[in-house]
């Protein structure tokens, strides 16, 4: 039986979503993957940490794409066999009702058998009213009231359940995005300090806040009247509640002593979004062992035996012959192409340059920029070297523009199928992400600057020697070394309006593809393989969650 030393656990990590296992549909995308990678690195580094999130019986949603290109959202399935039901139940008040919350436990095992527990909060408990039992239905459910009640359960219920579980020595509460901000209200309510100012000081000392998006839609805002209806004991702090609204990001900012953006460029944007707050930056990273393909794991085990204990040692990749790096890549690529053939009957060529794009589909990510001028793309395909393209990703169920972008790609795929092979893989998840980030030849990313807070998919690709081709936004401003780790689309900052910028960035994308990327891939194979090696040495060795968590320990937790 595995024993957790709860008295020694000092850090609680709260996140609306945490991606731990592909069968546990407790995540929607990058935010959840980051949370899972953070906690996995805590287990590797033997950091006394505990995770708190919501249990969602139907996950985010299962994506199907119709023949016409419409996204169909279906309930997903949750595999409970990976979780252990605890006997611990706490309760909170929502409005006039008492709501019971049960905890389920998942244990993350680090590479040296150190365990970090994650608790999933469940309101589908006998005695609760049906509307509360349904709060564990879908992640990011529809409606302000549903969403706020979920966040009350996560934030306030999470603080209470930790105490009931026996975690009495938590010193830092890490709030991963504003969804978790109501943990601060519960900490304020539980404080034994005599004055409001002393309570605020105590809570601030305990709280660390990471903000993840410069996009307005990414910040939860609720009518203050609704917030007060559901929480009668909100603290009376006039400076906190302005414009008759409860802004969850501002709530977390107000109650946190350490606040950070997720890349240096995001720090700059966040300071402008939230003037008056001291905002630092800790650039995101990914869990090396999770996102390194089996082929490259075998290669690293052979030449860099310490890479699992120390991601920084990946800089020693220069000891690996480029021929072996290429062989590992081609094996990973073959797995992706076999998956595509099995799922869709489309036969892609192992020796053809393959471009990969997988993101949440929404306007600012410009998922169709590659197809801005199809005649130009097809000309490059005919003259500079053949191209095949693999897409994947979901649009939020309320994002009609994002759904339209998927439909447009499906239409282009069918319209030009005799000219160029384009694949769209439905129901993007962790397993497909692992296949794609290891199996394509270049990872494409096209956000409209400065809307990308960080992005992590290119970091996953880097662990498999796949270079990045992206606009200079988010983490890529730090990771870009021209022709060593990839290529840049356009410039870092611009005053052009989006329409002008789309035209210019598309032209730059086509130019780099034709004059730099395809010639190197097809006509300078040794240079290409050296680029793959530099990508691992420079980007994978730094943009990992081990380094990221060590920065949190040094700058935020201590």
VOGU-3710 file (C-alpha; in Angstrom, 3 decimals, decimal comma):
1> xxxxxxxxxx> 0,000/0,000/0,000  1,323/3,438/-1,004  1,570/5,931/1,842  1,486/9,713/1,290  3,176/11,881/3,915  0,428/14,467/4,195  2,097/16,373/7,024  5,094/17,100/4,774  2,980/18,241/1,790  3,480/21,994/1,491
11> xxxxxxxxxx> 2,133/22,983/-1,949  -1,399/22,606/-3,307  -1,867/23,012/-7,060  -5,397/23,952/-8,161  -6,490/23,651/-11,794  -9,880/23,381/-13,495  -8,405/20,675/-15,727  -5,474/18,288/-15,298  -4,375/15,916/-18,070  -2,896/12,792/-16,509
21> xxxxxxxxxx> -3,997/9,842/-18,582  -5,739/9,770/-21,947  -8,501/7,588/-20,493  -9,276/10,170/-17,800  -11,093/12,837/-19,778  -10,362/15,604/-17,296  -8,850/18,099/-19,721  -9,749/20,227/-22,724  -6,343/21,262/-23,985  -3,120/23,069/-23,196
31> xxxxxxxxxx> -4,066/24,337/-19,733  -4,797/20,831/-18,509  -1,748/19,314/-20,174  0,463/21,935/-18,539  -1,086/21,149/-15,142  -0,520/17,428/-15,587  3,056/17,949/-16,731  3,734/20,190/-13,730  2,530/17,564/-11,278  4,435/14,794/-13,078
41> xxxxxxxxxx> 7,622/16,811/-12,694  6,785/17,333/-9,010  6,714/13,540/-8,639  10,031/13,237/-10,496  11,668/15,937/-8,367  10,115/14,630/-5,112  8,353/17,938/-4,454  5,780/17,630/-1,614  2,813/18,689/-3,722  -0,854/17,803/-4,115
51> xxxxxxxxxx> -3,170/18,506/-7,063  -6,841/19,504/-6,915  -9,259/19,476/-9,854  -12,830/18,598/-10,829  -14,104/15,209/-11,878  -16,060/15,428/-15,149  -18,048/12,327/-16,067  -18,435/13,359/-19,727  -15,067/15,039/-20,185  -14,799/18,056/-22,482
61> xxxxxxxxxx> -16,428/16,440/-25,508  -15,747/13,762/-28,083  -15,345/15,329/-31,515  -16,814/13,898/-34,696  -16,523/15,631/-38,069  -19,407/15,195/-40,499  -18,933/14,748/-44,247  -19,780/18,445/-44,617  -17,101/19,406/-42,118  -19,376/20,210/-39,185
71> xxxxxxxxxx> -18,014/19,539/-35,693  -20,335/17,262/-33,715  -19,856/17,223/-29,939  -20,611/13,989/-28,129  -20,257/13,084/-24,445  -16,942/11,457/-23,671  -16,416/8,507/-21,349  -14,596/8,657/-18,041  -12,641/5,608/-16,898  -13,022/5,397/-13,124
81> xxxxxxxxxx> -10,727/2,396/-12,784  -7,723/4,738/-12,692  -9,126/6,517/-9,612  -9,614/5,436/-6,038  -12,720/6,637/-4,223  -11,873/8,023/-0,804  -14,246/7,985/2,141  -13,716/11,693/2,657  -16,674/14,017/2,092  -16,838/17,717/2,861
91> xxxxxxxxxx> -19,575/20,260/2,246  -19,946/23,849/1,134  -22,878/26,210/0,827  -24,131/27,316/-2,577  -26,874/29,837/-2,028  -29,070/28,399/0,714  -28,149/24,796/-0,042  -25,546/22,557/1,553  -23,628/20,689/-1,159  -21,595/17,562/-0,410
101> xxxxxxxxxx> -18,262/16,992/-2,175  -16,460/13,663/-2,377  -12,804/13,184/-3,322  -11,358/10,611/-5,721  -7,594/10,021/-5,658  -5,097/9,501/-8,467  -1,418/8,899/-7,703  1,304/10,123/-10,048  4,441/8,007/-9,773  7,752/9,751/-10,414
111> xxxxxxxxxx> 10,711/8,009/-12,042  12,161/7,192/-8,595  8,835/5,941/-7,156  7,877/9,160/-5,363  4,133/9,773/-5,488  2,163/12,990/-5,911  -1,591/12,675/-5,296  -4,273/14,430/-7,333  -7,807/14,745/-5,968  -10,850/14,907/-8,227
121> xxxxxxxxxx> -13,831/16,662/-6,633  -17,222/15,038/-7,187  -20,665/16,428/-6,321  -22,605/13,438/-7,681  -23,277/12,412/-4,111  -26,476/11,049/-2,561  -28,343/13,803/-0,768  -27,347/16,578/-3,179  -30,001/18,198/-5,335  -29,950/17,095/-8,963
131> xxxxxxxxxx> -28,589/20,437/-10,229  -25,548/20,018/-7,986  -25,066/16,375/-8,909  -24,891/17,508/-12,546  -21,956/19,851/-11,840  -19,628/16,957/-12,562  -21,114/16,484/-16,010  -19,127/18,357/-18,624  -15,913/20,320/-18,270  -16,622/23,988/-19,035
141> xxxxxxxxxx> -20,353/23,428/-19,119  -22,699/25,927/-20,715  -24,173/28,819/-18,725  -22,776/31,335/-16,248  -24,508/29,834/-13,211  -23,278/26,296/-14,004  -19,752/27,556/-14,584  -19,660/29,643/-11,395  -20,988/26,754/-9,312  -18,244/24,536/-10,740
151> xxxxxxxxxx> -15,650/27,117/-9,735  -17,120/27,401/-6,227  -16,766/23,623/-5,867  -13,196/23,692/-7,186  -11,895/26,712/-5,293  -13,771/26,762/-2,015  -14,517/23,052/-1,931  -10,904/22,252/-2,835  -9,527/24,140/0,172  -11,973/22,384/2,486
161> xxxxxxxxxx> -11,427/18,882/1,092  -7,670/19,135/1,568  -8,198/19,841/5,241  -10,632/16,929/5,550  -8,124/14,650/3,802  -5,492/15,525/6,411  -3,368/18,104/4,578  -2,923/20,561/7,439  0,443/22,089/6,544  -0,154/23,580/3,115
171> xxxxxxxxxx> 1,969/26,719/2,836  1,398/27,658/-0,806  -1,718/27,442/-2,959  -0,819/27,621/-6,650  -3,828/28,890/-8,614  -3,530/27,764/-12,230  -5,668/30,334/-14,095  -8,626/32,319/-12,765  -11,056/29,381/-12,615  -9,469/28,491/-9,256
181> xxxxxxxxxx> -9,606/31,963/-7,713  -12,373/31,263/-5,192  -9,862/29,257/-3,161  -8,722/32,687/-1,946  -12,197/33,473/-0,606  -12,261/30,235/1,385  -8,780/30,930/2,763  -9,929/34,427/3,729  -13,007/33,012/5,447  -10,970/30,424/7,356
191> xxxxxxxxxx> -8,287/32,877/8,497  -8,109/33,413/12,246  -6,537/36,854/11,864  -8,467/39,582/13,656  -8,745/42,251/10,958  -9,571/42,180/7,248  -6,167/43,662/6,391  -4,429/40,919/8,392  -6,562/38,254/6,685  -5,669/39,674/3,264
201> xxxxxxxxxx> -1,988/39,679/4,129  -2,172/36,067/5,309  -3,965/34,882/2,155  -1,566/36,774/-0,094  1,378/35,125/1,597  -0,117/31,735/0,761  -1,189/32,270/-2,858  0,664/32,050/-6,164  -1,227/32,837/-9,365  -0,410/31,935/-12,962
211> xxxxxxxxxx> -2,385/33,737/-15,662  -2,449/32,034/-19,042  -4,096/34,178/-21,659  -4,020/37,718/-23,005  -7,348/37,067/-24,774  -10,349/38,685/-23,046  -12,582/35,630/-23,536  -10,130/33,602/-21,466  -10,926/35,532/-18,253  -14,048/34,472/-16,375
221> xxxxxxxxxx> -16,313/37,352/-15,381  -19,614/36,863/-13,537  -22,325/39,361/-12,544  -21,741/40,352/-8,926  -25,427/39,763/-8,184  -25,102/36,124/-9,286  -21,888/35,696/-7,285  -23,573/37,040/-4,146  -26,658/34,884/-4,682  -24,479/31,782/-4,766
231> xxxxxxxxxx> -22,018/32,906/-2,063  -23,585/34,896/0,760  -20,282/35,264/2,584  -18,207/37,009/-0,089  -15,820/39,376/1,743  -16,822/43,028/1,734  -13,878/44,515/-0,149  -15,063/47,393/-2,385  -11,794/47,610/-4,326  -12,175/43,983/-5,329
241> xxxxxxxxxx> -15,636/44,097/-6,861  -15,877/46,839/-9,468  -18,367/47,425/-12,297  -20,815/45,134/-10,475  -18,875/42,073/-11,540  -16,730/39,307/-10,129  -13,629/39,082/-12,300  -11,890/35,841/-11,394  -8,517/36,930/-12,748  -8,599/40,140/-10,716
251> xxxxxxxxxx> -9,696/38,185/-7,643  -6,631/35,951/-7,975  -4,379/38,942/-8,667  -5,661/40,751/-5,582  -5,036/37,833/-3,227  -1,682/36,583/-4,577  1,796/37,645/-3,511  3,401/36,145/-6,612  1,870/36,446/-10,077  3,387/35,256/-13,327
261> xxxxxxxxxx> 2,747/35,048/-17,017  3,757/31,942/-18,944  6,417/33,472/-21,218  8,451/36,659/-21,201  6,296/38,191/-23,936  3,159/37,236/-21,985  4,559/39,030/-18,947  4,769/42,232/-21,020  1,177/41,881/-22,249  -0,138/41,017/-18,777
271> xxxxxxxxxx> 1,442/44,119/-17,270  -0,503/46,211/-19,792  -3,711/44,266/-19,183  -3,433/44,557/-15,402  -1,578/47,769/-14,558  -0,622/48,196/-10,934  0,257/44,547/-10,341  3,779/43,158/-10,180  3,820/40,351/-12,742  6,796/38,058/-13,323
281> xxxxxxxxxx> 7,366/35,427/-15,979  8,086/31,718/-15,843  8,007/30,251/-19,321  6,031/27,045/-19,710  7,557/23,636/-20,295  6,421/20,077/-21,014  7,137/16,814/-19,209  10,036/15,302/-21,099  9,292/11,619/-20,494  5,611/12,024/-21,395
291> xxxxxxxxxx> 6,166/13,783/-24,719  9,260/11,971/-25,958  8,260/9,221/-28,379  9,252/5,578/-27,708  11,791/5,810/-30,529  13,569/8,807/-29,028  13,249/7,480/-25,484  15,206/4,417/-26,596  17,792/6,645/-28,272  18,181/8,928/-25,240
301> xxxxxxxxxx> 18,418/5,936/-22,892  21,320/4,657/-24,982  23,318/7,886/-25,306  22,050/10,156/-22,486  21,135/7,801/-19,625  20,482/10,670/-17,176  17,841/12,437/-19,311  14,889/11,167/-17,249  16,397/12,515/-14,021  17,711/15,733/-15,586
311> xxxxxxxxxx> 16,062/17,170/-18,693  18,936/19,638/-19,034  21,173/16,733/-20,004  19,349/16,616/-23,353  21,853/19,263/-24,443  24,267/16,314/-24,692  22,335/15,115/-27,746  25,396/15,984/-29,843  26,783/12,615/-28,771  24,067/10,952/-30,866
321> xxxxxxxxxx> 24,883/10,404/-34,566  22,478/12,293/-36,823  21,842/9,087/-38,746  20,330/7,525/-35,631  18,242/10,642/-34,957  16,871/10,381/-38,491  16,117/6,678/-38,119  14,205/7,302/-34,867  12,253/10,107/-36,525  11,318/7,997/-39,534
331> xxxxxxxxxx> 10,086/5,247/-37,231  7,906/7,753/-35,337  6,685/9,166/-38,644  5,757/5,684/-39,860  3,603/5,169/-36,752  1,705/8,402/-37,479  1,197/7,529/-41,137  0,024/4,016/-40,237  -2,492/5,508/-37,794  -3,793/7,851/-40,500
341> xxxxxxxxxx> -4,146/4,991/-42,993  -5,923/2,817/-40,427  -8,339/5,594/-39,430  -9,017/7,246/-42,787  -7,602/5,048/-45,541  -5,360/7,886/-46,717  -1,874/6,690/-47,638  0,775/9,316/-46,933  4,358/8,888/-48,097  7,141/8,352/-45,554
351> xxxxxxxxxx> 9,608/10,245/-47,767  7,398/13,293/-48,376  7,808/16,430/-46,253  4,983/16,467/-43,700  3,713/19,615/-42,022  1,726/19,322/-38,762  -0,755/21,716/-37,167  -2,843/20,900/-34,091  -4,411/23,607/-31,939  -7,689/24,707/-30,442
361> xxxxxxxxxx> -9,559/26,172/-33,372  -10,303/29,819/-32,731  -9,838/33,005/-34,722  -6,541/34,358/-33,419  -4,679/31,073/-34,024  -5,204/31,564/-37,791  -5,447/27,864/-38,574  -6,132/28,532/-42,272  -3,173/30,891/-42,866  -1,339/28,079/-44,666
371> xxxxxxxxxx> -4,166/28,063/-47,240  -4,285/31,847/-47,703  -3,247/31,463/-51,369  -3,823/27,887/-52,527  -2,371/28,555/-55,958  0,900/29,654/-54,377  0,964/26,685/-51,980  0,340/24,268/-54,842  3,033/25,928/-56,975  5,554/25,399/-54,143
381> xxxxxxxxxx> 4,309/21,826/-53,762  5,011/21,184/-57,469  8,322/23,006/-57,814  10,174/23,103/-54,477  9,207/19,647/-53,248  6,048/17,710/-52,419  4,178/18,537/-49,201  1,597/16,616/-47,191  -0,306/18,202/-44,316  -1,823/16,822/-41,100
391> xxxxxxxxxx> -4,333/18,870/-39,079  -6,141/18,203/-35,796  -7,916/20,178/-33,099  -11,242/21,060/-31,539  -13,260/24,253/-31,497  -15,022/25,188/-28,256  -18,656/24,207/-28,532  -19,718/27,880/-28,325  -17,106/29,127/-30,803  -18,940/29,262/-34,122
401> xxxxxxxxxx> -16,012/30,976/-35,805  -13,697/28,160/-34,699  -16,125/25,557/-36,038  -16,274/27,411/-39,333  -12,481/27,237/-39,600  -12,619/23,443/-39,270  -15,316/23,333/-41,937  -13,189/25,464/-44,243  -10,216/23,108/-43,863  -12,396/20,071/-44,609
411> xxxxxxxxxx> -13,695/21,849/-47,712  -10,152/22,668/-48,901  -9,057/19,095/-48,161  -11,782/17,722/-50,449  -11,511/20,400/-53,124  -7,776/19,886/-53,644  -7,443/16,178/-52,829  -6,175/15,397/-56,343  -3,471/18,058/-56,007  -2,181/17,738/-52,431
421> xxxxxxxxxx> -2,812/15,373/-49,526  -4,394/17,034/-46,475  -5,560/15,031/-43,457  -7,754/16,179/-40,573  -7,657/13,854/-37,557  -10,811/14,139/-35,476  -11,026/14,078/-31,665  -7,562/15,479/-30,913  -6,346/14,135/-27,559  -3,103/13,260/-25,770
431> xxxxxxxxxx> -2,529/10,108/-27,813  -2,959/11,861/-31,158  -0,798/14,726/-29,886  1,998/12,268/-29,107  1,733/10,753/-32,581  1,703/14,091/-34,359  4,389/15,967/-32,426  6,786/13,067/-33,031  5,670/12,067/-36,532  5,558/15,241/-38,611
441> xxxxxxxxxx> 8,676/16,846/-40,086  7,913/20,448/-39,053  5,460/21,812/-36,491  3,485/24,809/-37,766  2,034/27,513/-35,505  0,443/30,714/-36,807  -1,096/32,805/-33,964  -1,803/36,478/-34,543  0,700/38,316/-32,297  0,494/39,127/-29,427
451> xxxxxxxxxx> -2,366/36,724/-28,592  -0,355/33,573/-27,847  0,486/33,529/-24,143  2,961/30,676/-24,500  1,944/27,560/-26,412  3,519/24,187/-25,640  2,885/21,914/-28,642  6,112/23,038/-30,307  7,994/22,126/-27,130  6,620/18,583/-27,378
461> xxxxxxxxxx> 7,741/18,411/-30,988  11,214/19,631/-29,968  11,649/16,598/-27,690  11,367/14,500/-30,842  13,728/16,583/-32,958  10,884/18,257/-34,886  11,734/21,908/-35,720  9,229/24,709/-35,198  7,854/27,082/-37,856  5,880/29,836/-36,165
471> xxxxxxxxxx> 5,041/33,486/-35,834  7,171/35,206/-33,204  4,762/35,005/-30,319  4,591/33,233/-26,956  7,474/30,879/-26,152  8,867/30,969/-29,699  10,357/34,417/-29,137  12,652/32,710/-26,613  13,106/29,405/-28,440  13,778/30,655/-31,967
481> xxxxxxxxxx> 17,355/30,310/-33,228  17,258/30,821/-36,990  17,815/27,586/-38,919  19,056/25,926/-35,728  15,710/25,265/-34,022  13,348/26,294/-36,799  12,067/29,301/-38,694  10,064/32,444/-37,927  7,016/33,725/-39,784  7,014/37,523/-39,975
491> xxxxxxxxxx> 8,221/39,871/-37,275  7,732/39,962/-33,519  5,571/43,083/-33,294  3,629/44,972/-35,908  1,124/47,798/-36,112  -0,581/46,374/-39,207  -4,256/45,521/-38,989  -5,031/41,768/-39,072  -6,017/41,684/-42,751  -2,761/43,290/-43,871
501> xxxxxxxxxx> -0,794/41,132/-41,451  -2,440/37,923/-42,683  -1,421/38,760/-46,239  2,141/39,611/-45,268  2,574/36,626/-42,923  1,199/34,229/-45,547  3,685/35,587/-48,099  6,514/35,170/-45,589  5,344/31,635/-44,752  5,371/30,652/-48,430
511> xxxxxxxxxx> 8,761/32,260/-49,005  10,403/30,436/-46,068  8,782/27,164/-47,091  10,036/27,484/-50,671  13,508/28,949/-50,171  14,672/27,627/-46,786  12,690/24,687/-45,449  11,962/22,438/-48,438  15,431/22,830/-50,026  17,067/21,840/-46,741
521> xxxxxxxxxx> 14,734/18,871/-46,256  15,083/17,487/-49,782  18,560/18,581/-50,868  20,658/18,990/-47,698  19,720/15,993/-45,527  22,736/16,285/-43,237  21,916/19,952/-42,537  18,315/18,967/-41,839  19,337/16,296/-39,369  21,684/18,749/-37,678
531> xxxxxxxxxx> 18,713/21,116/-37,276  16,823/18,277/-35,590  19,733/17,748/-33,217  19,971/21,449/-32,363  16,205/21,513/-31,739  16,598/18,880/-29,027  19,775/20,401/-27,572  18,511/23,982/-27,344  14,737/23,761/-26,982  13,964/20,382/-25,391
541> xxxxxxxxxx> 16,699/20,827/-22,783  15,163/24,110/-21,592  11,443/24,157/-22,432  10,480/21,367/-20,066  8,384/21,260/-16,900  11,343/20,175/-14,763  13,080/23,515/-15,364  9,756/25,336/-15,087  8,891/23,794/-11,710  12,370/24,485/-10,376
551> xxxxxxxx> 11,812/28,144/-11,252  8,482/28,102/-9,405  10,171/26,624/-6,345  12,911/29,215/-6,360  10,859/32,296/-7,282  7,298/31,617/-6,110  7,080/28,861/-3,509  10,082/29,705/-1,339
//
